[in-house]
Amino acid sequence: MSDAHSVSTAHTVNAPHRPHASREAVHEEHLDGFGTVRVLPLDARADAGVVHRWVSEQRAAFWGMTGLTEEQVAEIYAHMATLDTHHAFLVAKDGEPVALLQTYEPSADRVGECYAVDPGDLGIHLLLAPAAPGAERSGWTSRLMTALLSYVLLGLGRTRVVVDPDVRNGKAVARFLREGFTAGPLVTLPEVDLPDVYLPEKKAQLAFFSREAALLPA
Protein backbone atom coordinates (compact mmCIF):
# COMPACT_ATOMS: atom_id res chain seq x y z
CA MET A 1 0.00 0.00 0.00
CA SER A 2 1.20 3.46 -0.75
CA ASP A 3 0.48 7.10 -0.10
CA ALA A 4 -2.44 9.23 -1.29
CA HIS A 5 -3.03 12.95 -1.26
CA SER A 6 -5.48 15.52 -0.07
CA VAL A 7 -6.33 17.51 3.00
CA SER A 8 -8.67 17.38 5.95
CA THR A 9 -12.40 17.08 6.04
CA ALA A 10 -14.14 20.16 7.33
CA HIS A 11 -15.80 20.15 10.77
CA THR A 12 -19.58 19.94 10.61
CA VAL A 13 -21.97 21.35 13.18
CA ASN A 14 -24.25 18.30 13.29
CA ALA A 15 -21.51 15.70 13.52
CA PRO A 16 -22.42 11.99 13.35
CA HIS A 17 -21.60 9.55 16.11
CA ARG A 18 -17.84 9.00 16.26
CA PRO A 19 -16.78 5.69 17.80
CA HIS A 20 -13.19 6.97 18.04
CA ALA A 21 -14.07 10.00 20.18
CA SER A 22 -13.48 8.34 23.55
CA ARG A 23 -10.58 6.16 22.40
CA GLU A 24 -7.29 6.66 24.22
CA ALA A 25 -4.67 8.29 22.02
CA VAL A 26 -1.12 7.05 21.69
CA HIS A 27 -0.13 10.63 20.88
CA GLU A 28 -1.88 13.97 21.33
CA GLU A 29 -0.43 17.33 20.35
CA HIS A 30 -1.84 20.83 20.13
CA LEU A 31 -0.38 23.02 17.40
CA ASP A 32 -1.07 26.74 17.75
CA GLY A 33 -3.13 28.03 14.85
CA PHE A 34 -3.90 24.53 13.61
CA GLY A 35 -5.64 22.49 16.29
CA THR A 36 -5.27 19.33 18.33
CA VAL A 37 -4.00 16.20 16.59
CA ARG A 38 -4.69 12.81 18.16
CA VAL A 39 -3.19 9.54 16.93
CA LEU A 40 -5.54 6.67 17.83
CA PRO A 41 -5.12 2.91 17.44
CA LEU A 42 -7.30 1.90 14.50
CA ASP A 43 -10.36 -0.20 15.37
CA ALA A 44 -10.67 -2.47 12.33
CA ARG A 45 -14.45 -2.84 12.65
CA ALA A 46 -15.54 0.49 14.07
CA ASP A 47 -13.39 2.51 11.65
CA ALA A 48 -13.97 0.34 8.56
CA GLY A 49 -16.65 2.65 7.16
CA VAL A 50 -14.55 5.80 7.06
CA VAL A 51 -11.41 3.99 5.92
CA HIS A 52 -13.34 2.19 3.17
CA ARG A 53 -14.66 5.53 1.87
CA TRP A 54 -11.15 6.95 1.70
CA VAL A 55 -9.45 3.97 0.05
CA SER A 56 -12.28 3.55 -2.48
CA GLU A 57 -11.69 6.94 -4.11
CA GLN A 58 -9.73 7.06 -7.34
CA ARG A 59 -7.24 9.50 -5.81
CA ALA A 60 -6.26 6.65 -3.43
CA ALA A 61 -5.51 4.17 -6.23
CA PHE A 62 -1.88 3.86 -5.15
CA TRP A 63 -3.04 2.72 -1.72
CA GLY A 64 -3.98 -0.51 -3.48
CA MET A 65 -7.44 -1.09 -1.96
CA THR A 66 -9.86 0.35 -4.52
CA GLY A 67 -12.58 -2.14 -5.37
CA LEU A 68 -12.59 -3.82 -1.96
CA THR A 69 -15.74 -4.08 0.12
CA GLU A 70 -16.01 -2.54 3.57
CA GLU A 71 -15.84 -6.05 5.06
CA GLN A 72 -12.65 -6.83 3.15
CA VAL A 73 -11.07 -3.59 4.40
CA ALA A 74 -12.06 -4.52 7.96
CA GLU A 75 -10.51 -7.97 7.54
CA ILE A 76 -7.22 -6.51 6.30
CA TYR A 77 -6.88 -4.26 9.33
CA ALA A 78 -8.08 -6.95 11.71
CA HIS A 79 -5.22 -9.10 10.42
CA MET A 80 -2.76 -6.22 10.79
CA ALA A 81 -3.85 -5.83 14.43
CA THR A 82 -2.46 -9.32 15.10
CA LEU A 83 1.03 -8.32 13.97
CA ASP A 84 3.81 -6.99 16.18
CA THR A 85 5.62 -5.28 13.30
CA HIS A 86 2.85 -3.42 11.46
CA HIS A 87 0.34 -1.05 13.08
CA ALA A 88 -2.53 1.15 11.86
CA PHE A 89 -3.81 4.39 13.37
CA LEU A 90 -6.70 6.75 12.80
CA VAL A 91 -5.54 10.36 12.98
CA ALA A 92 -8.06 12.95 14.17
CA LYS A 93 -7.81 16.73 14.14
CA ASP A 94 -10.13 18.53 16.55
CA GLY A 95 -12.23 15.37 16.74
CA GLU A 96 -12.55 14.79 12.99
CA PRO A 97 -10.88 11.78 11.31
CA VAL A 98 -8.39 13.21 8.83
CA ALA A 99 -5.86 10.50 8.02
CA LEU A 100 -4.90 6.85 8.15
CA LEU A 101 -1.36 6.24 9.38
CA GLN A 102 0.42 2.91 9.13
CA THR A 103 3.78 2.18 10.70
CA TYR A 104 5.97 -0.83 10.07
CA GLU A 105 9.36 -2.30 10.87
CA PRO A 106 11.34 -2.15 7.61
CA SER A 107 13.25 -5.30 8.57
CA ALA A 108 9.92 -7.18 8.62
CA ASP A 109 8.66 -5.67 5.37
CA ARG A 110 9.58 -6.13 1.72
CA VAL A 111 11.20 -2.68 1.70
CA GLY A 112 13.87 -4.14 3.97
CA GLU A 113 15.09 -6.18 1.01
CA CYS A 114 15.80 -2.99 -0.94
CA TYR A 115 18.02 -0.87 1.33
CA ALA A 116 20.34 -1.15 4.34
CA VAL A 117 18.01 -0.88 7.34
CA ASP A 118 19.34 1.05 10.35
CA PRO A 119 18.25 -0.01 13.87
CA GLY A 120 16.27 3.20 14.47
CA ASP A 121 14.31 3.12 11.21
CA LEU A 122 10.51 3.03 11.06
CA GLY A 123 8.47 2.96 7.86
CA ILE A 124 5.20 4.82 7.43
CA HIS A 125 2.33 4.95 4.95
CA LEU A 126 -0.01 7.93 5.12
CA LEU A 127 -3.43 8.35 3.51
CA LEU A 128 -5.08 11.75 4.00
CA ALA A 129 -8.83 12.25 4.02
CA PRO A 130 -10.45 14.10 1.10
CA ALA A 131 -10.83 17.83 1.48
CA ALA A 132 -14.26 19.26 2.03
CA PRO A 133 -15.44 21.51 -0.84
CA GLY A 134 -13.88 24.93 -0.43
CA ALA A 135 -11.72 23.84 2.51
CA GLU A 136 -8.56 25.86 3.09
CA ARG A 137 -5.56 23.64 2.39
CA SER A 138 -2.53 25.94 2.45
CA GLY A 139 0.03 24.53 4.88
CA TRP A 140 -2.40 21.93 6.22
CA THR A 141 -0.37 18.84 5.39
CA SER A 142 2.83 20.32 6.80
CA ARG A 143 1.21 21.02 10.15
CA LEU A 144 -0.25 17.54 10.35
CA MET A 145 3.09 16.00 9.42
CA THR A 146 4.72 17.94 12.26
CA ALA A 147 2.56 16.07 14.77
CA LEU A 148 2.97 12.69 13.10
CA LEU A 149 6.75 12.97 12.84
CA SER A 150 6.85 14.04 16.47
CA TYR A 151 4.97 10.86 17.39
CA VAL A 152 7.25 8.58 15.38
CA LEU A 153 10.58 10.18 16.21
CA LEU A 154 9.97 11.19 19.83
CA GLY A 155 6.97 9.17 21.01
CA LEU A 156 8.32 5.92 19.55
CA GLY A 157 11.96 6.84 20.07
CA ARG A 158 13.01 6.33 16.45
CA THR A 159 15.85 8.07 14.64
CA ARG A 160 14.68 7.87 11.02
CA VAL A 161 11.41 7.64 9.09
CA VAL A 162 11.27 5.73 5.79
CA VAL A 163 8.65 6.12 3.06
CA ASP A 164 8.28 4.21 -0.22
CA PRO A 165 5.73 5.93 -2.50
CA ASP A 166 5.08 4.46 -5.93
CA VAL A 167 7.28 6.23 -8.49
CA ARG A 168 4.15 6.93 -10.56
CA ASN A 169 2.66 8.84 -7.64
CA GLY A 170 4.52 12.06 -8.35
CA LYS A 171 2.41 14.08 -5.95
CA ALA A 172 3.36 11.83 -3.04
CA VAL A 173 7.04 11.94 -3.89
CA ALA A 174 6.98 15.73 -4.24
CA ARG A 175 5.05 16.14 -1.00
CA PHE A 176 7.54 14.13 1.06
CA LEU A 177 10.49 16.01 -0.43
CA ARG A 178 8.71 19.29 0.28
CA GLU A 179 8.30 18.23 3.91
CA GLY A 180 12.04 17.76 4.27
CA PHE A 181 12.50 14.09 3.36
CA THR A 182 15.72 13.23 1.52
CA ALA A 183 15.36 11.16 -1.64
CA GLY A 184 16.92 7.73 -1.51
CA PRO A 185 17.28 5.12 -4.25
CA LEU A 186 14.67 4.03 -6.77
CA VAL A 187 13.90 0.40 -5.95
CA THR A 188 11.61 -2.42 -6.98
CA LEU A 189 9.67 -3.85 -4.05
CA PRO A 190 9.14 -7.58 -4.67
CA GLU A 191 5.72 -9.18 -5.00
CA VAL A 192 4.24 -10.58 -1.79
CA ASP A 193 1.86 -13.51 -2.26
CA LEU A 194 0.84 -15.00 1.09
CA PRO A 195 -2.44 -16.52 2.33
CA ASP A 196 -3.31 -13.38 4.31
CA VAL A 197 -1.88 -10.67 2.05
CA TYR A 198 -1.08 -10.03 -1.59
CA LEU A 199 0.99 -7.09 -2.78
CA PRO A 200 2.06 -6.74 -6.42
CA GLU A 201 5.57 -5.73 -7.37
CA LYS A 202 6.05 -1.98 -6.97
CA LYS A 203 8.65 0.46 -8.25
CA ALA A 204 9.17 2.89 -5.40
CA GLN A 205 11.06 6.05 -4.57
CA LEU A 206 12.53 5.66 -1.11
CA ALA A 207 12.87 8.80 1.01
CA PHE A 208 14.11 9.37 4.54
CA PHE A 209 13.55 11.87 7.34
CA SER A 210 15.92 11.84 10.31
CA ARG A 211 15.49 13.08 13.86
CA GLU A 212 18.62 15.15 13.28
CA ALA A 213 17.03 16.86 10.27
CA ALA A 214 14.04 17.75 12.42
CA LEU A 215 16.36 19.30 15.04
CA LEU A 216 14.88 17.01 17.68
CA PRO A 217 16.90 15.84 20.68
CA ALA A 218 18.94 12.66 20.21
C-alpha positions as CSV (number, residue, x, y, z in Angstrom):
1,M,0.0,0.0,0.0
2,S,1.2,3.5,-0.7
3,D,0.5,7.1,-0.1
4,A,-2.4,9.2,-1.3
5,H,-3.0,13.0,-1.3
6,S,-5.5,15.5,-0.1
7,V,-6.3,17.5,3.0
8,S,-8.7,17.4,6.0
9,T,-12.4,17.1,6.0
10,A,-14.1,20.2,7.3
11,H,-15.8,20.2,10.8
12,T,-19.6,19.9,10.6
13,V,-22.0,21.4,13.2
14,N,-24.3,18.3,13.3
15,A,-21.5,15.7,13.5
16,P,-22.4,12.0,13.3
17,H,-21.6,9.5,16.1
18,R,-17.8,9.0,16.3
19,P,-16.8,5.7,17.8
20,H,-13.2,7.0,18.0
21,A,-14.1,10.0,20.2
22,S,-13.5,8.3,23.5
23,R,-10.6,6.2,22.4
24,E,-7.3,6.7,24.2
25,A,-4.7,8.3,22.0
26,V,-1.1,7.0,21.7
27,H,-0.1,10.6,20.9
28,E,-1.9,14.0,21.3
29,E,-0.4,17.3,20.3
30,H,-1.8,20.8,20.1
31,L,-0.4,23.0,17.4
32,D,-1.1,26.7,17.7
33,G,-3.1,28.0,14.9
34,F,-3.9,24.5,13.6
35,G,-5.6,22.5,16.3
36,T,-5.3,19.3,18.3
37,V,-4.0,16.2,16.6
38,R,-4.7,12.8,18.2
39,V,-3.2,9.5,16.9
40,L,-5.5,6.7,17.8
41,P,-5.1,2.9,17.4
42,L,-7.3,1.9,14.5
43,D,-10.4,-0.2,15.4
44,A,-10.7,-2.5,12.3
45,R,-14.4,-2.8,12.7
46,A,-15.5,0.5,14.1
47,D,-13.4,2.5,11.6
48,A,-14.0,0.3,8.6
49,G,-16.7,2.7,7.2
50,V,-14.6,5.8,7.1
51,V,-11.4,4.0,5.9
52,H,-13.3,2.2,3.2
53,R,-14.7,5.5,1.9
54,W,-11.2,6.9,1.7
55,V,-9.4,4.0,0.0
56,S,-12.3,3.5,-2.5
57,E,-11.7,6.9,-4.1
58,Q,-9.7,7.1,-7.3
59,R,-7.2,9.5,-5.8
60,A,-6.3,6.6,-3.4
61,A,-5.5,4.2,-6.2
62,F,-1.9,3.9,-5.2
63,W,-3.0,2.7,-1.7
64,G,-4.0,-0.5,-3.5
65,M,-7.4,-1.1,-2.0
66,T,-9.9,0.4,-4.5
67,G,-12.6,-2.1,-5.4
68,L,-12.6,-3.8,-2.0
69,T,-15.7,-4.1,0.1
70,E,-16.0,-2.5,3.6
71,E,-15.8,-6.0,5.1
72,Q,-12.6,-6.8,3.2
73,V,-11.1,-3.6,4.4
74,A,-12.1,-4.5,8.0
75,E,-10.5,-8.0,7.5
76,I,-7.2,-6.5,6.3
77,Y,-6.9,-4.3,9.3
78,A,-8.1,-7.0,11.7
79,H,-5.2,-9.1,10.4
80,M,-2.8,-6.2,10.8
81,A,-3.8,-5.8,14.4
82,T,-2.5,-9.3,15.1
83,L,1.0,-8.3,14.0
84,D,3.8,-7.0,16.2
85,T,5.6,-5.3,13.3
86,H,2.8,-3.4,11.5
87,H,0.3,-1.0,13.1
88,A,-2.5,1.2,11.9
89,F,-3.8,4.4,13.4
90,L,-6.7,6.8,12.8
91,V,-5.5,10.4,13.0
92,A,-8.1,13.0,14.2
93,K,-7.8,16.7,14.1
94,D,-10.1,18.5,16.6
95,G,-12.2,15.4,16.7
96,E,-12.6,14.8,13.0
97,P,-10.9,11.8,11.3
98,V,-8.4,13.2,8.8
99,A,-5.9,10.5,8.0
100,L,-4.9,6.8,8.2
101,L,-1.4,6.2,9.4
102,Q,0.4,2.9,9.1
103,T,3.8,2.2,10.7
104,Y,6.0,-0.8,10.1
105,E,9.4,-2.3,10.9
106,P,11.3,-2.1,7.6
107,S,13.2,-5.3,8.6
108,A,9.9,-7.2,8.6
109,D,8.7,-5.7,5.4
110,R,9.6,-6.1,1.7
111,V,11.2,-2.7,1.7
112,G,13.9,-4.1,4.0
113,E,15.1,-6.2,1.0
114,C,15.8,-3.0,-0.9
115,Y,18.0,-0.9,1.3
116,A,20.3,-1.1,4.3
117,V,18.0,-0.9,7.3
118,D,19.3,1.0,10.3
119,P,18.2,0.0,13.9
120,G,16.3,3.2,14.5
121,D,14.3,3.1,11.2
122,L,10.5,3.0,11.1
123,G,8.5,3.0,7.9
124,I,5.2,4.8,7.4
125,H,2.3,5.0,4.9
126,L,0.0,7.9,5.1
127,L,-3.4,8.4,3.5
128,L,-5.1,11.7,4.0
129,A,-8.8,12.2,4.0
130,P,-10.4,14.1,1.1
131,A,-10.8,17.8,1.5
132,A,-14.3,19.3,2.0
133,P,-15.4,21.5,-0.8
134,G,-13.9,24.9,-0.4
135,A,-11.7,23.8,2.5
136,E,-8.6,25.9,3.1
137,R,-5.6,23.6,2.4
138,S,-2.5,25.9,2.4
139,G,0.0,24.5,4.9
140,W,-2.4,21.9,6.2
141,T,-0.4,18.8,5.4
142,S,2.8,20.3,6.8
143,R,1.2,21.0,10.1
144,L,-0.3,17.5,10.3
145,M,3.1,16.0,9.4
146,T,4.7,17.9,12.3
147,A,2.6,16.1,14.8
148,L,3.0,12.7,13.1
149,L,6.7,13.0,12.8
150,S,6.8,14.0,16.5
151,Y,5.0,10.9,17.4
152,V,7.2,8.6,15.4
153,L,10.6,10.2,16.2
154,L,10.0,11.2,19.8
155,G,7.0,9.2,21.0
156,L,8.3,5.9,19.5
157,G,12.0,6.8,20.1
158,R,13.0,6.3,16.5
159,T,15.9,8.1,14.6
160,R,14.7,7.9,11.0
161,V,11.4,7.6,9.1
162,V,11.3,5.7,5.8
163,V,8.7,6.1,3.1
164,D,8.3,4.2,-0.2
165,P,5.7,5.9,-2.5
166,D,5.1,4.5,-5.9
167,V,7.3,6.2,-8.5
168,R,4.2,6.9,-10.6
169,N,2.7,8.8,-7.6
170,G,4.5,12.1,-8.4
171,K,2.4,14.1,-6.0
172,A,3.4,11.8,-3.0
173,V,7.0,11.9,-3.9
174,A,7.0,15.7,-4.2
175,R,5.1,16.1,-1.0
176,F,7.5,14.1,1.1
177,L,10.5,16.0,-0.4
178,R,8.7,19.3,0.3
179,E,8.3,18.2,3.9
180,G,12.0,17.8,4.3
181,F,12.5,14.1,3.4
182,T,15.7,13.2,1.5
183,A,15.4,11.2,-1.6
184,G,16.9,7.7,-1.5
185,P,17.3,5.1,-4.3
186,L,14.7,4.0,-6.8
187,V,13.9,0.4,-5.9
188,T,11.6,-2.4,-7.0
189,L,9.7,-3.9,-4.1
190,P,9.1,-7.6,-4.7
191,E,5.7,-9.2,-5.0
192,V,4.2,-10.6,-1.8
193,D,1.9,-13.5,-2.3
194,L,0.8,-15.0,1.1
195,P,-2.4,-16.5,2.3
196,D,-3.3,-13.4,4.3
197,V,-1.9,-10.7,2.1
198,Y,-1.1,-10.0,-1.6
199,L,1.0,-7.1,-2.8
200,P,2.1,-6.7,-6.4
201,E,5.6,-5.7,-7.4
202,K,6.0,-2.0,-7.0
203,K,8.6,0.5,-8.3
204,A,9.2,2.9,-5.4
205,Q,11.1,6.1,-4.6
206,L,12.5,5.7,-1.1
207,A,12.9,8.8,1.0
208,F,14.1,9.4,4.5
209,F,13.5,11.9,7.3
210,S,15.9,11.8,10.3
211,R,15.5,13.1,13.9
212,E,18.6,15.1,13.3
213,A,17.0,16.9,10.3
214,A,14.0,17.8,12.4
215,L,16.4,19.3,15.0
216,L,14.9,17.0,17.7
217,P,16.9,15.8,20.7
218,A,18.9,12.7,20.2
